[in-house]
Amino acid sequence: MKAESKLAAAFRTIIRREIPATDLVHIDTMNRDGYVGCATHEHIDANQAMLEAWEVAFGREPDLTDDDLDTMNTAWDIAIKTGYAEA
């Protein structure tokens, strides 16, 4: 699994743990309707969730280099496109 996909999966798991399922459906709708960024920010500190996901996925804190930030941004895009609510 590519690093970005692994991180996106960990992030989605954390989001599902932290946000009620009914809110996840609303978040997915907001994201599909053009929310700027990610609607998870309306419910939690999603940046902290991404940092936690990084540690889960890779077993270390991110270095916050351009490469790490690019990986995070791509993972976030994957998570938004995939959605957070259970299918």
Protein Blocks (a to p, Z undefined) as FASTA:
>chain_A
ZZklmmmmmmmmmmmmmpcfklmmmmmmmmmnopahjfklmmmcfklmmmmmmmmmnopa
cehiaklmmmmmmmmmmmmmnopadZZ
